[in-house]
Amino acid sequence: MAIFKQEKFKKFRWSPQQKELTYQILKTLGMGAVLTLAVVAPNAVQVLKYFTNMKKPVPRRSFDPQKVYSVLKKINQKGWVEINEVKDKMMVTLTKEGKREILKYDLDQMKIKPLKKWDGYWRIVIFDIPERFKKGRNAFRALLRRLGFYRLQKSVFILPWQCEREIEFISHVYQISS
């Protein structure tokens, strides 16, 4: 009979602040920056303020080095970043999985802005994704519906507004060629 610690089976739940901080760290790294934080310097985390644009004003406490360090540890465990510690400094670099996570977050935040006046044209998205990629196909359909597309048939969606850039981005993320 094996005895397991309860901690191993706990699922980690991200608070909204941790999600936002995680995204901002990943986005900062995604801009090509190599984040170097001095572990002993309490003001080292303030560098994030200059690289990020938070949606809401964030209280000063949210840039607490302890919070940033714990988020970095968790995203390192998930494989989104790579952390190298040298003396009293920590070098953080983004991995391929981290880049994928940024794209997923950008998809979740995506919206298509309606035109003030309709130009009279319907945009049509037609796709044929094989049955073996059923989960991806269903996720693609759900995303199109969330963006405001109307379903004409199972694999034909229409929208009365410009959406070319958004569809190109979605096809890039889902690795669907046009």
TORPA-4810 file (N, C-alpha, C, O; in nm, 3 decimals):
<nodes>
NODE_1_0.084_-0.118_0.000_0.000_0.000_0.000_0.088_0.124_0.000_0.180_0.136_0.081_M
NODE_2_0.060_0.215_-0.092_0.140_0.336_-0.104_0.066_0.454_-0.041_-0.056_0.465_-0.052_A
NODE_3_0.141_0.539_0.024_0.083_0.659_0.083_0.138_0.778_0.006_0.260_0.793_-0.008_I
NODE_4_0.048_0.861_-0.044_0.088_0.977_-0.122_0.058_1.104_-0.044_-0.039_1.111_0.031_F
NODE_5_0.142_1.201_-0.061_0.115_1.331_0.000_0.002_1.399_-0.077_-0.005_1.390_-0.199_K
NODE_6_-0.083_1.467_-0.004_-0.197_1.536_-0.066_-0.149_1.647_-0.160_-0.216_1.676_-0.259_Q
NODE_7_-0.035_1.707_-0.131_0.014_1.820_-0.210_0.035_1.783_-0.356_0.014_1.866_-0.444_E
NODE_8_0.076_1.662_-0.383_0.105_1.622_-0.521_-0.020_1.622_-0.607_-0.011_1.640_-0.729_K
NODE_9_-0.136_1.603_-0.546_-0.259_1.593_-0.623_-0.340_1.722_-0.623_-0.445_1.728_-0.686_F
NODE_10_-0.292_1.822_-0.553_-0.362_1.951_-0.554_-0.347_2.015_-0.689_-0.239_2.015_-0.748_K
NODE_11_-0.456_2.070_-0.738_-0.448_2.145_-0.863_-0.422_2.290_-0.828_-0.487_2.346_-0.740_K
NODE_12_-0.328_2.350_-0.898_-0.299_2.490_-0.872_-0.401_2.577_-0.945_-0.424_2.558_-1.064_F
NODE_13_-0.461_2.670_-0.874_-0.557_2.762_-0.934_-0.495_2.901_-0.937_-0.448_2.952_-0.836_R
NODE_14_-0.497_2.959_-1.055_-0.442_3.092_-1.072_-0.544_3.195_-1.028_-0.661_3.188_-1.068_W
NODE_15_-0.502_3.290_-0.946_-0.589_3.403_-0.913_-0.584_3.498_-1.032_-0.490_3.491_-1.112_S
NODE_16_-0.682_3.588_-1.046_-0.677_3.683_-1.159_-0.547_3.765_-1.161_-0.494_3.792_-1.269_P
NODE_17_-0.497_3.803_-1.043_-0.372_3.879_-1.038_-0.255_3.795_-1.088_-0.169_3.844_-1.160_Q
NODE_18_-0.252_3.668_-1.049_-0.143_3.580_-1.092_-0.151_3.554_-1.242_-0.048_3.548_-1.309_Q
NODE_19_-0.272_3.540_-1.295_-0.288_3.521_-1.440_-0.234_3.642_-1.515_-0.159_3.628_-1.612_K
NODE_20_-0.273_3.761_-1.468_-0.229_3.883_-1.535_-0.077_3.899_-1.523_-0.011_3.934_-1.621_E
NODE_21_-0.023_3.873_-1.405_0.121_3.884_-1.385_0.196_3.781_-1.470_0.300_3.813_-1.528_L
NODE_22_0.143_3.659_-1.478_0.203_3.555_-1.562_0.205_3.599_-1.707_0.307_3.587_-1.775_T
NODE_23_0.092_3.651_-1.755_0.084_3.696_-1.894_0.182_3.810_-1.918_0.250_3.812_-2.021_Y
NODE_24_0.192_3.905_-1.825_0.282_4.018_-1.844_0.428_3.973_-1.846_0.508_4.025_-1.924_Q
NODE_25_0.463_3.878_-1.762_0.600_3.825_-1.762_0.628_3.755_-1.895_0.732_3.779_-1.957_I
NODE_26_0.535_3.670_-1.939_0.554_3.599_-2.066_0.560_3.697_-2.183_0.642_3.681_-2.273_L
NODE_27_0.473_3.798_-2.181_0.470_3.897_-2.289_0.601_3.977_-2.293_0.655_4.004_-2.401_K
NODE_28_0.652_4.013_-2.175_0.779_4.085_-2.168_0.891_4.000_-2.228_0.973_4.050_-2.305_T
NODE_29_0.894_3.873_-2.192_0.995_3.783_-2.246_0.974_3.761_-2.395_1.070_3.743_-2.470_L
NODE_30_0.848_3.761_-2.438_0.816_3.741_-2.579_0.861_3.856_-2.667_0.878_3.838_-2.787_G
NODE_31_0.880_3.973_-2.608_0.928_4.088_-2.685_1.077_4.078_-2.714_1.136_4.168_-2.774_M
NODE_32_1.138_3.969_-2.670_1.279_3.949_-2.699_1.369_3.986_-2.584_1.491_3.977_-2.594_G
NODE_33_1.310_4.027_-2.475_1.390_4.065_-2.360_1.431_3.941_-2.283_1.355_3.844_-2.273_A
NODE_34_1.550_3.944_-2.230_1.593_3.840_-2.138_1.582_3.903_-2.001_1.655_3.997_-1.969_V
NODE_35_1.491_3.853_-1.922_1.462_3.912_-1.793_1.567_3.868_-1.693_1.586_3.748_-1.670_L
NODE_36_1.634_3.964_-1.633_1.733_3.934_-1.531_1.688_4.002_-1.403_1.673_4.124_-1.399_T
NODE_37_1.667_3.926_-1.301_1.622_3.982_-1.174_1.726_3.954_-1.068_1.777_3.842_-1.056_L
NODE_38_1.756_4.055_-0.990_1.843_4.033_-0.876_1.756_3.984_-0.762_1.664_4.054_-0.719_A
NODE_39_1.784_3.866_-0.714_1.700_3.804_-0.612_1.705_3.883_-0.483_1.605_3.890_-0.411_V
NODE_40_1.817_3.943_-0.452_1.830_4.015_-0.326_1.781_4.159_-0.336_1.755_4.221_-0.233_V
NODE_41_1.767_4.213_-0.455_1.726_4.353_-0.470_1.573_4.362_-0.473_1.510_4.308_-0.563_A
NODE_42_1.513_4.430_-0.376_1.367_4.435_-0.370_1.304_4.515_-0.483_1.187_4.492_-0.516_P
NODE_43_1.376_4.607_-0.544_1.319_4.689_-0.651_1.343_4.632_-0.790_1.309_4.696_-0.889_N
NODE_44_1.400_4.515_-0.798_1.430_4.457_-0.929_1.305_4.427_-1.009_1.308_4.429_-1.132_A
NODE_45_1.195_4.401_-0.942_1.071_4.365_-1.009_1.006_4.488_-1.074_0.922_4.473_-1.162_V
NODE_46_1.044_4.606_-1.032_0.985_4.728_-1.087_1.011_4.741_-1.237_0.942_4.818_-1.304_Q
NODE_47_1.108_4.668_-1.291_1.136_4.672_-1.434_1.014_4.628_-1.515_0.997_4.673_-1.628_V
NODE_48_0.930_4.541_-1.460_0.811_4.495_-1.532_0.716_4.610_-1.562_0.645_4.605_-1.663_L
NODE_49_0.713_4.712_-1.478_0.623_4.824_-1.500_0.653_4.895_-1.632_0.562_4.946_-1.698_K
NODE_50_0.779_4.899_-1.670_0.817_4.972_-1.791_0.790_4.893_-1.918_0.774_4.951_-2.025_Y
NODE_51_0.786_4.761_-1.908_0.764_4.678_-2.026_0.619_4.639_-2.048_0.583_4.594_-2.157_F
NODE_52_0.537_4.656_-1.948_0.400_4.604_-1.958_0.299_4.716_-1.960_0.325_4.828_-1.915_T
NODE_53_0.183_4.685_-2.013_0.072_4.778_-2.006_-0.047_4.703_-1.948_-0.123_4.638_-2.021_N
NODE_54_-0.062_4.714_-1.819_-0.171_4.646_-1.751_-0.303_4.711_-1.791_-0.307_4.832_-1.816_M
NODE_55_-0.410_4.634_-1.796_-0.540_4.685_-1.833_-0.595_4.778_-1.725_-0.654_4.881_-1.755_K
NODE_56_-0.575_4.741_-1.600_-0.623_4.821_-1.488_-0.502_4.868_-1.410_-0.399_4.801_-1.408_K
NODE_57_-0.514_4.984_-1.344_-0.403_5.023_-1.259_-0.383_4.918_-1.149_-0.478_4.879_-1.081_P
NODE_58_-0.262_4.875_-1.134_-0.234_4.768_-1.039_-0.170_4.828_-0.916_-0.078_4.909_-0.927_V
NODE_59_-0.218_4.789_-0.798_-0.158_4.842_-0.676_-0.009_4.808_-0.668_0.034_4.706_-0.722_P
NODE_60_0.065_4.891_-0.603_0.210_4.873_-0.592_0.246_4.736_-0.533_0.347_4.677_-0.571_R
NODE_61_0.164_4.687_-0.441_0.193_4.559_-0.376_0.194_4.442_-0.474_0.259_4.341_-0.448_R
NODE_62_0.121_4.454_-0.586_0.113_4.340_-0.678_0.247_4.311_-0.746_0.265_4.204_-0.804_S
NODE_63_0.339_4.405_-0.739_0.472_4.381_-0.794_0.568_4.338_-0.683_0.688_4.364_-0.689_F
NODE_64_0.513_4.272_-0.585_0.591_4.219_-0.475_0.687_4.113_-0.529_0.644_4.022_-0.599_D
NODE_65_0.814_4.123_-0.499_0.911_4.026_-0.550_0.875_3.881_-0.516_0.902_3.790_-0.594_P
NODE_66_0.814_3.861_-0.399_0.774_3.725_-0.360_0.672_3.668_-0.458_0.681_3.552_-0.497_Q
NODE_67_0.574_3.751_-0.498_0.470_3.707_-0.592_0.531_3.675_-0.728_0.500_3.573_-0.789_K
NODE_68_0.618_3.764_-0.773_0.681_3.743_-0.904_0.766_3.616_-0.900_0.763_3.537_-0.994_V
NODE_69_0.840_3.598_-0.791_0.924_3.479_-0.780_0.840_3.352_-0.779_0.876_3.253_-0.842_Y
NODE_70_0.727_3.354_-0.706_0.643_3.233_-0.701_0.579_3.205_-0.837_0.567_3.089_-0.877_S
NODE_71_0.537_3.310_-0.908_0.480_3.290_-1.042_0.588_3.237_-1.136_0.562_3.147_-1.216_V
NODE_72_0.709_3.292_-1.127_0.819_3.243_-1.211_0.848_3.096_-1.183_0.874_3.019_-1.275_L
NODE_73_0.844_3.057_-1.056_0.868_2.918_-1.020_0.762_2.827_-1.082_0.793_2.720_-1.134_K
NODE_74_0.637_2.869_-1.076_0.527_2.787_-1.128_0.532_2.776_-1.280_0.510_2.668_-1.336_K
NODE_75_0.562_2.888_-1.349_0.567_2.880_-1.495_0.694_2.809_-1.541_0.699_2.757_-1.653_I
NODE_76_0.795_2.806_-1.456_0.914_2.726_-1.486_0.879_2.577_-1.475_0.924_2.497_-1.558_N
NODE_77_0.800_2.540_-1.375_0.758_2.400_-1.359_0.671_2.356_-1.477_0.676_2.240_-1.517_Q
NODE_78_0.592_2.449_-1.531_0.507_2.416_-1.646_0.589_2.409_-1.775_0.540_2.359_-1.877_K
NODE_79_0.713_2.458_-1.772_0.798_2.452_-1.890_0.783_2.572_-1.982_0.827_2.567_-2.097_G
NODE_80_0.723_2.680_-1.934_0.702_2.798_-2.018_0.824_2.889_-2.020_0.844_2.963_-2.116_W
NODE_81_0.905_2.884_-1.915_1.028_2.963_-1.909_1.141_2.873_-1.861_1.120_2.765_-1.806_V
NODE_82_1.261_2.923_-1.884_1.380_2.853_-1.836_1.453_2.949_-1.743_1.481_3.063_-1.781_E
NODE_83_1.483_2.905_-1.623_1.547_2.992_-1.524_1.688_2.941_-1.496_1.709_2.824_-1.466_I
NODE_84_1.784_3.033_-1.507_1.923_3.002_-1.473_1.965_3.099_-1.363_1.957_3.220_-1.380_N
NODE_85_2.010_3.044_-1.251_2.053_3.128_-1.140_2.205_3.130_-1.136_2.270_3.026_-1.131_E
NODE_86_2.260_3.252_-1.137_2.404_3.271_-1.129_2.431_3.370_-1.017_2.388_3.485_-1.024_V
NODE_87_2.502_3.326_-0.916_2.530_3.407_-0.796_2.400_3.460_-0.739_2.316_3.382_-0.693_K
NODE_88_2.381_3.592_-0.740_2.260_3.651_-0.681_2.162_3.699_-0.788_2.072_3.778_-0.760_D
NODE_89_2.180_3.651_-0.912_2.092_3.694_-1.021_2.020_3.575_-1.081_2.065_3.461_-1.073_K
NODE_90_1.906_3.605_-1.141_1.825_3.501_-1.202_1.797_3.542_-1.347_1.739_3.648_-1.371_M
NODE_91_1.837_3.458_-1.443_1.811_3.485_-1.585_1.690_3.403_-1.627_1.687_3.282_-1.607_M
NODE_92_1.590_3.470_-1.685_1.467_3.402_-1.726_1.453_3.416_-1.876_1.456_3.527_-1.929_V
NODE_93_1.438_3.304_-1.947_1.417_3.307_-2.092_1.291_3.228_-2.127_1.255_3.132_-2.058_T
NODE_94_1.226_3.269_-2.234_1.101_3.209_-2.278_1.129_3.083_-2.361_1.221_3.081_-2.442_L
NODE_95_1.048_2.978_-2.340_1.060_2.855_-2.419_0.952_2.854_-2.527_0.867_2.942_-2.533_T
NODE_96_0.957_2.752_-2.613_0.855_2.739_-2.718_0.716_2.722_-2.658_0.618_2.777_-2.709_K
NODE_97_0.707_2.646_-2.548_0.578_2.627_-2.481_0.526_2.760_-2.428_0.405_2.785_-2.431_E
NODE_98_0.616_2.845_-2.380_0.576_2.977_-2.332_0.523_3.064_-2.444_0.427_3.139_-2.425_G
NODE_99_0.587_3.055_-2.561_0.538_3.132_-2.677_0.398_3.085_-2.716_0.312_3.166_-2.750_K
NODE_100_0.376_2.953_-2.711_0.243_2.899_-2.741_0.139_2.951_-2.641_0.026_2.980_-2.679_R
NODE_101_0.179_2.962_-2.517_0.088_3.009_-2.412_0.050_3.156_-2.435_-0.064_3.195_-2.411_E
NODE_102_0.146_3.237_-2.483_0.116_3.377_-2.515_0.012_3.383_-2.627_-0.082_3.461_-2.620_I
NODE_103_0.030_3.301_-2.729_-0.066_3.299_-2.840_-0.205_3.257_-2.793_-0.305_3.313_-2.837_L
NODE_104_-0.211_3.158_-2.703_-0.341_3.115_-2.650_-0.409_3.229_-2.576_-0.529_3.252_-2.590_K
NODE_105_-0.330_3.301_-2.496_-0.387_3.413_-2.420_-0.437_3.520_-2.516_-0.543_3.578_-2.495_Y
NODE_106_-0.360_3.548_-2.621_-0.402_3.647_-2.719_-0.530_3.605_-2.789_-0.614_3.689_-2.820_D
NODE_107_-0.547_3.475_-2.814_-0.671_3.425_-2.873_-0.789_3.449_-2.779_-0.898_3.487_-2.823_L
NODE_108_-0.767_3.426_-2.650_-0.875_3.445_-2.553_-0.917_3.592_-2.544_-1.034_3.621_-2.516_D
NODE_109_-0.825_3.682_-2.568_-0.855_3.825_-2.558_-0.903_3.886_-2.689_-0.945_4.002_-2.692_Q
NODE_110_-0.897_3.810_-2.797_-0.930_3.862_-2.931_-1.078_3.899_-2.944_-1.166_3.828_-2.896_M
NODE_111_-1.101_4.012_-3.010_-1.237_4.056_-3.043_-1.233_4.117_-3.182_-1.133_4.176_-3.222_K
NODE_112_-1.343_4.102_-3.255_-1.354_4.164_-3.387_-1.445_4.285_-3.371_-1.560_4.273_-3.328_I
NODE_113_-1.392_4.401_-3.408_-1.470_4.524_-3.393_-1.567_4.539_-3.509_-1.527_4.534_-3.625_K
NODE_114_-1.695_4.559_-3.477_-1.792_4.581_-3.585_-1.774_4.720_-3.647_-1.733_4.814_-3.579_P
NODE_115_-1.804_4.730_-3.775_-1.796_4.859_-3.843_-1.914_4.945_-3.800_-2.020_4.894_-3.764_L
NODE_116_-1.895_5.078_-3.803_-2.005_5.167_-3.768_-2.117_5.156_-3.871_-2.235_5.154_-3.838_K
NODE_117_-2.075_5.148_-3.996_-2.172_5.134_-4.104_-2.132_5.011_-4.186_-2.017_4.999_-4.229_K
NODE_118_-2.227_4.921_-4.206_-2.199_4.798_-4.279_-2.171_4.829_-4.425_-2.242_4.908_-4.486_W
NODE_119_-2.068_4.767_-4.482_-2.029_4.791_-4.621_-2.105_4.702_-4.720_-2.082_4.711_-4.841_D
NODE_120_-2.195_4.617_-4.671_-2.277_4.535_-4.759_-2.215_4.402_-4.800_-2.275_4.328_-4.877_G
NODE_121_-2.096_4.371_-4.749_-2.028_4.245_-4.784_-2.026_4.150_-4.664_-2.004_4.191_-4.550_Y
NODE_122_-2.050_4.024_-4.694_-2.036_3.920_-4.593_-1.901_3.853_-4.613_-1.864_3.822_-4.726_W
NODE_123_-1.829_3.831_-4.506_-1.702_3.757_-4.512_-1.734_3.611_-4.482_-1.805_3.581_-4.386_R
NODE_124_-1.681_3.520_-4.562_-1.711_3.378_-4.548_-1.584_3.302_-4.511_-1.480_3.318_-4.575_I
NODE_125_-1.593_3.221_-4.407_-1.483_3.133_-4.367_-1.529_2.990_-4.393_-1.625_2.942_-4.331_V
NODE_126_-1.460_2.922_-4.484_-1.491_2.784_-4.517_-1.369_2.699_-4.481_-1.257_2.733_-4.518_I
NODE_127_-1.391_2.591_-4.409_-1.279_2.506_-4.372_-1.317_2.359_-4.382_-1.435_2.323_-4.373_F
NODE_128_-1.216_2.277_-4.401_-1.235_2.132_-4.409_-1.124_2.067_-4.327_-1.016_2.040_-4.378_D
NODE_129_-1.153_2.044_-4.201_-1.055_1.984_-4.110_-1.093_1.838_-4.091_-1.206_1.809_-4.052_I
NODE_130_-1.000_1.745_-4.117_-1.032_1.601_-4.111_-1.082_1.556_-3.973_-1.059_1.621_-3.871_P
NODE_131_-1.150_1.443_-3.974_-1.209_1.385_-3.852_-1.104_1.354_-3.747_-1.132_1.362_-3.627_E
NODE_132_-0.983_1.320_-3.788_-0.879_1.285_-3.690_-0.836_1.407_-3.606_-0.772_1.391_-3.502_R
NODE_133_-0.870_1.528_-3.652_-0.841_1.651_-3.577_-0.971_1.710_-3.521_-0.989_1.831_-3.521_F
NODE_134_-1.059_1.623_-3.474_-1.192_1.663_-3.430_-1.189_1.766_-3.317_-1.265_1.863_-3.319_K
NODE_135_-1.102_1.747_-3.218_-1.094_1.840_-3.105_-1.054_1.979_-3.153_-1.113_2.079_-3.111_K
NODE_136_-0.954_1.986_-3.239_-0.910_2.115_-3.293_-1.017_2.181_-3.376_-1.036_2.302_-3.370_G
NODE_137_-1.087_2.102_-3.455_-1.196_2.154_-3.538_-1.307_2.213_-3.451_-1.358_2.321_-3.480_R
NODE_138_-1.343_2.141_-3.345_-1.448_2.190_-3.256_-1.404_2.315_-3.181_-1.485_2.406_-3.159_N
NODE_139_-1.277_2.322_-3.144_-1.224_2.442_-3.078_-1.227_2.560_-3.175_-1.259_2.672_-3.135_A
NODE_140_-1.193_2.534_-3.301_-1.195_2.639_-3.404_-1.338_2.691_-3.423_-1.359_2.812_-3.432_F
NODE_141_-1.435_2.600_-3.430_-1.576_2.640_-3.443_-1.621_2.724_-3.323_-1.686_2.827_-3.340_R
NODE_142_-1.586_2.679_-3.204_-1.625_2.751_-3.082_-1.565_2.891_-3.081_-1.630_2.986_-3.038_A
NODE_143_-1.442_2.903_-3.126_-1.377_3.034_-3.131_-1.447_3.125_-3.231_-1.469_3.242_-3.202_L
NODE_144_-1.481_3.072_-3.348_-1.552_3.153_-3.447_-1.687_3.201_-3.392_-1.725_3.316_-3.412_L
NODE_145_-1.757_3.114_-3.323_-1.886_3.153_-3.263_-1.866_3.260_-3.157_-1.943_3.356_-3.149_R
NODE_146_-1.762_3.245_-3.075_-1.734_3.344_-2.971_-1.700_3.480_-3.030_-1.731_3.584_-2.971_R
NODE_147_-1.637_3.480_-3.147_-1.601_3.605_-3.214_-1.719_3.671_-3.284_-1.706_3.782_-3.335_L
NODE_148_-1.834_3.605_-3.288_-1.953_3.665_-3.347_-1.989_3.614_-3.485_-2.080_3.669_-3.548_G
NODE_149_-1.922_3.512_-3.533_-1.954_3.454_-3.663_-2.089_3.382_-3.655_-2.125_3.327_-3.552_F
NODE_150_-2.160_3.383_-3.767_-2.285_3.309_-3.779_-2.257_3.180_-3.854_-2.186_3.179_-3.954_Y
NODE_151_-2.314_3.070_-3.804_-2.293_2.940_-3.868_-2.392_2.923_-3.982_-2.513_2.927_-3.962_R
NODE_152_-2.339_2.904_-4.102_-2.422_2.880_-4.220_-2.437_2.729_-4.241_-2.546_2.679_-4.269_L
NODE_153_-2.325_2.658_-4.226_-2.322_2.512_-4.228_-2.221_2.471_-4.121_-2.165_2.557_-4.053_Q
NODE_154_-2.197_2.342_-4.106_-2.104_2.298_-4.001_-1.963_2.354_-4.018_-1.896_2.383_-3.920_K
NODE_155_-1.919_2.368_-4.141_-1.784_2.419_-4.165_-1.785_2.546_-4.250_-1.687_2.575_-4.319_S
NODE_156_-1.894_2.621_-4.244_-1.904_2.749_-4.316_-1.960_2.852_-4.219_-2.071_2.837_-4.168_V
NODE_157_-1.881_2.957_-4.195_-1.923_3.064_-4.105_-1.916_3.197_-4.179_-1.832_3.216_-4.267_F
NODE_158_-2.005_3.290_-4.143_-2.008_3.421_-4.209_-2.006_3.532_-4.104_-2.048_3.513_-3.990_I
NODE_159_-1.956_3.647_-4.146_-1.949_3.765_-4.059_-1.959_3.889_-4.146_-1.897_3.893_-4.253_L
NODE_160_-2.035_3.991_-4.105_-2.049_4.110_-4.189_-1.939_4.215_-4.171_-1.953_4.326_-4.223_P
NODE_161_-1.831_4.185_-4.099_-1.726_4.284_-4.077_-1.591_4.232_-4.123_-1.573_4.112_-4.146_W
NODE_162_-1.495_4.325_-4.136_-1.358_4.289_-4.173_-1.300_4.197_-4.067_-1.307_4.226_-3.947_Q
NODE_163_-1.241_4.087_-4.110_-1.185_3.991_-4.013_-1.063_3.918_-4.068_-1.023_3.816_-4.013_C
NODE_164_-1.004_3.969_-4.175_-0.895_3.898_-4.241_-0.775_3.878_-4.148_-0.720_3.768_-4.140_E
NODE_165_-0.734_3.984_-4.078_-0.618_3.975_-3.988_-0.642_3.873_-3.877_-0.554_3.794_-3.844_R
NODE_166_-0.762_3.876_-3.821_-0.794_3.785_-3.712_-0.793_3.640_-3.759_-0.743_3.552_-3.689_E
NODE_167_-0.849_3.614_-3.877_-0.853_3.478_-3.931_-0.711_3.429_-3.962_-0.679_3.313_-3.939_I
NODE_168_-0.626_3.518_-4.014_-0.487_3.480_-4.039_-0.416_3.444_-3.909_-0.340_3.347_-3.904_E
NODE_169_-0.441_3.522_-3.804_-0.380_3.494_-3.674_-0.429_3.360_-3.619_-0.350_3.280_-3.570_F
NODE_170_-0.559_3.337_-3.627_-0.617_3.211_-3.578_-0.560_3.092_-3.655_-0.525_2.990_-3.595_I
NODE_171_-0.550_3.105_-3.787_-0.496_2.995_-3.868_-0.349_2.971_-3.836_-0.301_2.858_-3.844_S
NODE_172_-0.277_3.077_-3.799_-0.137_3.061_-3.759_-0.128_2.985_-3.626_-0.046_2.895_-3.611_H
NODE_173_-0.213_3.023_-3.530_-0.210_2.958_-3.399_-0.251_2.812_-3.409_-0.188_2.725_-3.349_V
NODE_174_-0.358_2.784_-3.485_-0.405_2.647_-3.500_-0.327_2.569_-3.607_-0.353_2.452_-3.631_Y
NODE_175_-0.232_2.636_-3.670_-0.148_2.577_-3.776_-0.234_2.520_-3.888_-0.216_2.405_-3.930_Q
NODE_176_-0.327_2.602_-3.934_-0.415_2.567_-4.045_-0.372_2.653_-4.163_-0.374_2.776_-4.152_I
NODE_177_-0.334_2.593_-4.273_-0.295_2.673_-4.389_-0.418_2.704_-4.472_-0.512_2.625_-4.479_S
NODE_178_-0.416_2.821_-4.535_-0.533_2.860_-4.616_-0.522_2.811_-4.758_-0.611_2.835_-4.839_S
</nodes>
